[in-house]
Amino acid sequence: MCGIVGAVAGADVVPVLLDGLKRLEYRGYDSAGVAVLMQGEIRRVRKIGRVAEMEQAVKEAGLAGTLGIGHTRWATHGGVTEPNAHPHVSNGQIAVVHNGIIENHDEEREKLKALGYVFESQTDTEVIAHLVHHHYQTSGNLFKAVRLSLIQLRGAYAIAVIAVDQPDRMVCARMGCPLLIGLGEGAHYVASDVSALLSATRRVVYLEEGDIAELTRDHLHIEDQHGRHTRRPLHVSDVSLSSLELGQFRHYMQKEIHEQPKALSDTIDQALEDGLTSTLFGPEAETILRDIEGVQILACGTSYYAGMVARYWLESIAGIPTNVEIASEYRYREVAANPRHLVVTLSQSGETLDTLEALKYAIALGHQATLSICNVRESAIPRASRMVFYTRAGAEIGVASTKAFTTQLVALFMLCVVIAKLRGRIDASKEAAYLDTLRHLPGSVQHALNLEPQICVWAEHFAQKSHALFLGRGVHYPIALEGALKLKEITYIHAEGYPAGELKHGPLALVDADMPVVVIAPNDALLEKVKSNMQEVRARGGELFVFADLDSHFGEQEGVHVIRTPRHVGLLSPVVHAIPVQLLAYNTALKRGTDVDKPRNLAKSVTVE
């Protein structure tokens, strides 16, 4: 959610700001703006809508300067209006961009009004701008003014601040929201995501919680939350510009769906090289995993559904009690914690605020065995975890997660097998069989991708509907939930996922000829039960759209449409069956003409509550 980019250099930084904002569009936003120091004053352009519209306004205004900040906003406090867009400026002297939420903004707003400050927006961010201005008037030191301001504020933030009489200086800080510094030649940059800086530099340092940094063209000074000078490690980003380009595809979501065979292969290669050993999860993993008595999985959205699949695997293969909970619920309830349980956090970005805070809560409850499964290196959740497994999905830009989900699934499957080995539940021959299944999984996923022409026919039908029901049983029930989520995310069709056995306990009342029912029906032990549930739908006039396996033993008939995925791949079948529901959502969205990569009201990296 929201995006920050800033630069201080010896040449015009506006092209860098605009390029960075374009690369941050995937995070989700409704307005954009830039502010630069130009001819002794802060010049600002803000626009509702896309970065392209704001870019045109910047060109018309002739903005140029060697110091500037930019922002893409996803509305939290205040509506989608130009006055609420960032950057915010105080008295023409201080400009601020901000990600996050300031919890005590109302209280501070009243204090600032009493001091004579006039507010032009409804945002919590304008409080930061005026507060910094107030302290700057007193101290004359921008770095000190920012520190004093942050002491008064409660909440989560990543900020970048410039002052009209400091033409070669920027101050930035973070707490609870990601922020990094880019190191260039005679230039320094700040961004909320490394992708924003790839055209300028790959050399970055990640700020830690509570850090405040001062940037000039040739100097970087960082202090930790206790005011001590500190150095943060230098990282060279391995994210490629080509991975951020669309290439032959119409949308990032389409590109990322079709990248899944490679993403899975790259992630699985870690196990194929050395076997399914505890070292996959870090040098301490064997000692930690051998002693655990249970597993607690914490995640949000699509990652939560991956955790639900993993519960079936962990309990059936590893024989270990497993609980899966939505992170935003876990962090706010009184938990009866068992410190001998492994806490697993799942996050594509590694910055999901609810998941990060749930992890911190678990650690405070005494959980020392923590594992992060994440797709972004050096992000906040892995840094807070004792063990880490990085999926190798590559950059995921589309808001609706696809390859991050399936790579999380294989990472969780590998974790399950490792725990089962340590508990003496499987022998070498069984491990070899699991490895062989993993080895062939990318090929099975490619076969599923080849079903797209058939799925496009279904999409024509779904595009005319307002509601849909997704059904699954056992380990495929979470795939029904994921299919419903994908459809509602990008098509705006109301969809629900249910365990097929629950039909008669309520959802069957909704079934009629206008409610398409999607069924995940692989050839597993529950297939006959699923067939019975399908008959319940047909008896009420419902129309069935069934994703089956090549070796399932039923065919099409009136009101029953069947697309067959590859031959049943056993325990990893949920990975394969995730593909057709992704394709159904994507192609239905195409037919409805929605904004696939930037669905309304949603953001990619959810860094606010």
MOQUI-V73240 format. One record per residue. N is the residue number from 1. PHI is phi as a letter, one per 30 degrees, with the letter a starting at -180 (* if undefined). NEAR is the number of other ideal C-beta (glycine too) atoms within 10 Angstrom. D_LAST is the distance of its C-alpha to the last C-alpha in Angstrom with 1 decimal. Layout:
<<N,PHI,NEAR,D_LAST> <N,PHI,NEAR,D_LAST>>
//
This chain:
<<1,*,24,10.7> <2,i,27,13.2> <3,b,33,16.1> <4,b,30,18.4> <5,b,31,22.1> <6,a,34,24.8> <7,a,32,28.4> <8,b,28,31.4> <9,a,20,34.7> <10,c,13,38.3> <11,b,13,38.1> <12,e,16,36.1> <13,c,27,32.4> <14,e,23,31.6> <15,e,15,32.3> <16,d,26,30.0> <17,d,27,27.1> <18,d,22,27.7> <19,d,19,28.1> <20,d,31,24.9> <21,d,26,22.9> <22,d,21,24.6> <23,d,24,23.6> <24,c,26,19.9> <25,e,19,20.0> <26,d,23,18.9> <27,d,25,15.3> <28,j,23,15.1> <29,a,25,15.9> <30,b,21,17.8> <31,a,23,19.8> <32,b,30,21.3> <33,a,27,23.4> <34,b,33,25.5> <35,b,28,27.3> <36,b,27,30.4> <37,d,25,33.0> <38,b,20,36.2> <39,h,7,39.6> <40,i,8,38.4> <41,b,11,35.4> <42,d,22,31.8> <43,c,19,32.0> <44,b,22,28.9> <45,b,23,28.3> <46,b,21,25.3> <47,b,19,25.1> <48,d,17,23.1> <49,j,12,23.1> <50,d,19,24.0> <51,e,25,24.8> <52,e,13,28.4> <53,d,13,28.8> <54,d,23,27.6> <55,d,21,29.9> <56,d,13,32.9> <57,d,15,32.2> <58,d,25,32.1> <59,d,12,35.5> <60,d,9,37.0> <61,d,14,36.0> <62,i,9,37.5> <63,d,20,34.7> <64,a,16,35.7> <65,l,23,35.2> <66,c,19,34.8> <67,b,26,31.5> <68,a,31,28.5> <69,b,30,24.7> <70,b,33,22.9> <71,a,30,19.5> <72,c,32,17.9> <73,c,27,15.3> <74,c,22,12.7> <75,e,18,12.5> <76,b,17,9.8> <77,c,16,12.3> <78,j,16,15.6> <79,d,10,17.1> <80,d,14,18.5> <81,b,15,21.4> <82,d,12,23.3> <83,d,14,23.0> <84,d,23,19.2> <85,d,27,19.6> <86,c,31,19.7> <87,d,29,21.7> <88,c,28,22.0> <89,b,21,25.4> <90,c,26,26.8> <91,h,15,30.5> <92,i,11,31.3> <93,c,18,31.0> <94,b,29,27.4> <95,b,30,25.1> <96,b,28,21.4> <97,c,31,18.8> <98,a,27,15.2> <99,c,30,12.0> <100,j,27,8.8> <101,b,21,8.3> <102,c,27,11.3> <103,d,13,10.9> <104,c,13,14.7> <105,d,21,15.6> <106,d,11,17.5> <107,d,13,19.7> <108,d,19,20.4> <109,d,18,21.1> <110,d,9,23.8> <111,d,14,25.4> <112,d,21,25.6> <113,d,12,27.2> <114,d,8,29.7> <115,d,10,30.6> <116,j,9,31.4> <117,d,18,28.4> <118,c,10,27.9> <119,c,16,24.6> <120,c,11,24.7> <121,b,18,21.1> <122,c,13,18.3> <123,d,24,15.8> <124,d,24,14.4> <125,d,28,16.0> <126,d,28,19.5> <127,d,29,19.3> <128,d,28,19.2> <129,e,29,22.2> <130,d,26,24.3> <131,d,28,23.6> <132,d,26,24.7> <133,e,23,27.7> <134,e,22,28.6> <135,d,22,28.8> <136,d,25,30.5> <137,d,13,33.2> <138,d,10,33.9> <139,c,13,33.7> <140,i,11,34.7> <141,b,16,32.6> <142,d,21,29.5> <143,d,19,28.2> <144,d,15,28.8> <145,d,23,27.3> <146,d,27,24.0> <147,d,19,24.1> <148,d,17,25.1> <149,d,25,22.3> <150,d,21,19.6> <151,d,8,21.2> <152,d,16,20.5> <153,c,20,16.8> <154,c,14,13.9> <155,k,16,10.4> <156,c,21,9.6> <157,a,21,12.1> <158,b,26,14.6> <159,b,30,17.5> <160,b,32,21.1> <161,b,28,23.7> <162,b,29,27.3> <163,b,24,30.0> <164,d,16,33.0> <165,c,11,35.6> <166,b,21,34.2> <167,d,14,35.1> <168,b,15,34.8> <169,b,19,31.6> <170,b,26,27.8> <171,b,25,25.4> <172,b,27,21.9> <173,a,25,19.5> <174,b,27,16.3> <175,a,21,13.9> <176,i,21,10.9> <177,b,28,11.3> <178,d,26,14.5> <179,a,25,17.7> <180,b,25,21.3> <181,c,25,24.7> <182,c,26,27.4> <183,c,17,31.0> <184,c,18,33.7> <185,d,11,37.3> <186,i,10,37.6> <187,a,21,34.0> <188,b,23,30.5> <189,b,26,27.2> <190,b,29,23.5> <191,a,30,20.8> <192,d,29,17.3> <193,a,26,19.0> <194,d,23,22.7> <195,e,22,23.5> <196,d,28,23.6> <197,c,27,26.4> <198,d,22,28.6> <199,d,14,31.2> <200,c,22,31.7> <201,a,19,31.2> <202,c,17,30.3> <203,c,16,30.5> <204,b,22,27.1> <205,b,19,25.8> <206,c,20,22.2> <207,d,23,21.0> <208,c,16,19.8> <209,e,15,17.4> <210,i,15,18.8> <211,d,20,21.4> <212,b,22,23.0> <213,b,25,25.4> <214,c,20,28.2> <215,c,27,29.6> <216,b,15,33.0> <217,e,17,35.0> <218,b,12,36.6> <219,b,11,34.6> <220,b,14,31.3> <221,b,14,30.6> <222,b,20,27.6> <223,b,17,27.0> <224,d,15,24.7> <225,d,15,22.7> <226,c,7,26.0> <227,i,10,27.8> <228,c,8,29.9> <229,d,8,31.0> <230,b,15,29.7> <231,c,9,30.1> <232,c,17,27.6> <233,d,8,29.0> <234,d,11,30.0> <235,b,15,28.9> <236,c,8,30.6> <237,d,17,28.3> <238,c,10,29.8> <239,d,17,27.8> <240,c,12,30.5> <241,d,12,30.6> <242,d,8,32.2> <243,d,16,29.2> <244,c,17,27.2> <245,c,11,30.0> <246,d,12,30.6> <247,i,7,34.2> <248,d,7,36.0> <249,c,14,32.9> <250,d,12,31.6> <251,b,20,27.9> <252,d,25,25.8> <253,d,27,24.8> <254,d,22,28.6> <255,e,21,29.3> <256,d,25,26.7> <257,d,24,28.0> <258,d,19,31.5> <259,d,20,30.6> <260,d,26,29.7> <261,e,20,33.3> <262,d,16,33.2> <263,e,24,29.6> <264,d,27,30.7> <265,d,18,34.0> <266,d,16,32.6> <267,d,26,30.2> <268,d,23,33.0> <269,e,13,35.5> <270,d,18,34.1> <271,d,21,35.5> <272,d,12,38.7> <273,d,8,39.7> <274,b,10,39.7> <275,i,15,39.2> <276,d,23,36.5> <277,c,16,36.5> <278,d,20,34.0> <279,d,14,34.2> <280,e,19,31.8> <281,c,23,29.1> <282,j,16,30.5> <283,d,9,33.5> <284,d,13,32.3> <285,e,23,31.3> <286,d,16,34.7> <287,d,10,34.8> <288,d,19,31.3> <289,d,24,31.4> <290,d,12,34.8> <291,c,11,33.9> <292,d,19,30.7> <293,c,12,31.1> <294,a,14,28.1> <295,b,27,24.9> <296,c,25,21.3> <297,c,26,19.1> <298,b,32,15.3> <299,a,28,13.5> <300,b,20,11.5> <301,h,24,13.2> <302,e,23,16.6> <303,d,26,16.5> <304,d,22,16.2> <305,d,28,19.4> <306,d,29,21.1> <307,d,30,20.6> <308,d,20,22.2> <309,d,29,25.1> <310,d,28,25.5> <311,e,19,25.8> <312,d,18,29.0> <313,d,22,30.3> <314,d,26,29.7> <315,d,15,31.3> <316,d,14,34.2> <317,c,19,35.1> <318,d,23,34.1> <319,i,12,34.5> <320,c,20,31.6> <321,e,14,29.3> <322,b,22,25.8> <323,b,13,22.6> <324,b,22,19.6> <325,b,17,16.3> <326,d,17,12.9> <327,e,28,10.8> <328,d,19,8.0> <329,d,12,11.3> <330,e,23,13.2> <331,d,21,11.3> <332,c,13,11.8> <333,b,9,15.4> <334,d,6,18.7> <335,c,15,19.8> <336,d,6,23.5> <337,d,15,23.3> <338,c,14,26.2> <339,d,13,26.2> <340,d,13,28.7> <341,c,20,26.1> <342,d,25,24.8> <343,c,26,21.0> <344,c,27,20.2> <345,c,28,16.8> <346,c,34,16.7> <347,a,31,14.9> <348,d,27,16.7> <349,d,23,15.3> <350,i,27,15.0> <351,b,23,11.9> <352,e,28,9.1> <353,d,26,6.7> <354,d,23,6.4> <355,d,30,10.1> <356,d,28,11.0> <357,d,19,10.0> <358,d,27,11.7> <359,d,26,14.6> <360,d,14,15.0> <361,d,19,15.1> <362,d,24,17.7> <363,d,16,19.7> <364,d,9,19.8> <365,d,14,21.2> <366,j,11,24.0> <367,d,20,23.1> <368,c,12,24.9> <369,d,24,25.4> <370,b,21,22.3> <371,b,25,22.3> <372,c,26,20.0> <373,c,33,20.9> <374,b,30,19.6> <375,c,26,21.0> <376,b,24,20.4> <377,d,16,22.6> <378,i,18,21.7> <379,d,24,17.9> <380,d,27,15.9> <381,d,26,15.7> <382,e,21,19.5> <383,d,16,20.3> <384,d,17,18.8> <385,c,22,20.7> <386,d,18,24.4> <387,b,22,25.3> <388,b,20,24.1> <389,b,22,25.2> <390,c,19,24.6> <391,d,26,25.1> <392,c,17,27.2> <393,d,26,25.8> <394,i,20,26.0> <395,e,22,23.6> <396,c,27,21.6> <397,c,22,21.0> <398,e,24,20.6> <399,d,21,17.1> <400,d,28,18.5> <401,d,27,19.0> <402,b,29,22.7> <403,d,31,24.4> <404,d,27,21.4> <405,d,29,21.5> <406,d,28,25.3> <407,d,27,25.5> <408,d,30,22.9> <409,d,28,25.3> <410,d,23,28.3> <411,d,29,26.7> <412,d,23,26.0> <413,d,26,29.5> <414,d,23,31.0> <415,d,27,29.2> <416,e,27,30.6> <417,d,26,34.1> <418,d,23,33.9> <419,d,26,33.0> <420,d,22,35.7> <421,d,23,38.2> <422,d,19,37.5> <423,c,15,38.0> <424,i,8,41.2> <425,d,16,40.1> <426,b,19,41.3> <427,c,9,44.3> <428,d,9,45.0> <429,d,7,46.2> <430,d,14,43.0> <431,e,17,40.9> <432,d,13,43.1> <433,d,12,42.5> <434,d,22,38.7> <435,d,17,39.1> <436,d,10,41.4> <437,d,16,38.9> <438,d,24,36.2> <439,d,14,38.9> <440,c,14,39.6> <441,d,24,36.0> <442,e,20,35.5> <443,d,14,38.8> <444,d,22,37.7> <445,d,28,34.5> <446,d,16,36.7> <447,d,17,38.9> <448,d,26,35.9> <449,d,17,35.0> <450,d,12,38.6> <451,d,18,38.0> <452,e,18,36.2> <453,e,9,39.3> <454,d,15,39.4> <455,d,24,35.8> <456,e,16,36.2> <457,d,11,38.7> <458,d,20,36.3> <459,e,21,33.7> <460,e,11,36.2> <461,d,14,36.2> <462,d,23,32.4> <463,d,17,31.9> <464,c,12,33.9> <465,c,17,31.8> <466,c,10,28.9> <467,b,15,28.0> <468,a,24,28.4> <469,b,24,28.4> <470,c,28,28.0> <471,b,30,29.9> <472,a,29,30.3> <473,b,23,31.6> <474,h,21,31.1> <475,d,23,29.5> <476,c,28,29.3> <477,e,25,27.2> <478,d,27,23.9> <479,d,29,25.5> <480,d,27,26.0> <481,d,23,22.3> <482,d,31,21.6> <483,d,28,24.3> <484,d,24,22.9> <485,d,23,19.4> <486,d,27,21.2> <487,d,29,23.4> <488,d,19,20.8> <489,d,25,18.6> <490,c,28,21.5> <491,c,27,24.2> <492,i,15,22.3> <493,d,22,24.7> <494,d,13,23.4> <495,b,25,23.8> <496,b,17,23.4> <497,c,24,24.3> <498,b,23,26.4> <499,d,18,28.7> <500,e,29,32.1> <501,d,16,33.6> <502,d,14,31.3> <503,e,23,32.9> <504,d,11,35.4> <505,c,10,32.9> <506,k,9,31.5> <507,d,18,30.4> <508,d,17,34.1> <509,d,10,34.3> <510,d,16,32.4> <511,d,20,34.7> <512,a,11,37.3> <513,d,10,38.8> <514,c,13,35.9> <515,c,18,33.2> <516,d,22,33.5> <517,c,27,32.8> <518,c,26,31.9> <519,b,24,33.1> <520,c,30,32.5> <521,b,28,36.0> <522,d,28,37.0> <523,d,17,40.3> <524,c,18,39.1> <525,d,9,40.1> <526,c,19,38.2> <527,e,17,39.7> <528,d,8,42.2> <529,d,14,39.6> <530,d,25,37.6> <531,e,16,40.9> <532,d,11,41.4> <533,d,24,37.9> <534,d,22,38.9> <535,d,12,42.0> <536,d,16,40.1> <537,d,23,38.4> <538,d,16,41.7> <539,d,10,43.4> <540,c,16,41.1> <541,i,12,41.7> <542,d,22,38.5> <543,c,19,38.5> <544,c,21,37.5> <545,b,20,36.2> <546,c,22,36.6> <547,c,30,35.6> <548,c,22,38.3> <549,c,20,40.0> <550,e,11,43.4> <551,c,11,45.1> <552,d,21,43.8> <553,c,10,46.6> <554,a,15,45.9> <555,b,10,46.3> <556,d,11,45.5> <557,a,10,47.0> <558,e,7,46.6> <559,i,14,42.9> <560,b,19,41.9> <561,c,17,40.8> <562,b,17,40.5> <563,b,18,39.3> <564,c,19,40.1> <565,d,25,38.1> <566,e,20,40.0> <567,e,15,41.8> <568,e,19,39.7> <569,c,23,38.3> <570,i,11,37.8> <571,d,18,34.7> <572,d,24,33.0> <573,e,23,33.4> <574,e,29,29.7> <575,d,27,29.3> <576,d,23,32.2> <577,d,26,31.1> <578,d,30,27.6> <579,d,29,29.6> <580,d,25,31.2> <581,d,25,28.1> <582,d,28,26.5> <583,d,26,29.7> <584,d,27,29.9> <585,d,31,26.5> <586,d,27,27.3> <587,d,23,30.8> <588,d,26,29.9> <589,d,27,27.4> <590,e,18,30.4> <591,d,15,32.6> <592,d,16,30.2> <593,i,9,29.7> <594,d,18,25.9> <595,d,12,24.1> <596,e,23,23.7> <597,d,23,21.8> <598,b,22,19.5> <599,d,20,18.8> <600,e,11,17.7> <601,i,10,14.1> <602,c,15,12.9> <603,b,20,12.2> <604,d,26,13.6> <605,c,28,11.5> <606,c,22,7.8> <607,c,26,7.0> <608,b,18,3.8> <609,d,16,0.0>>
//
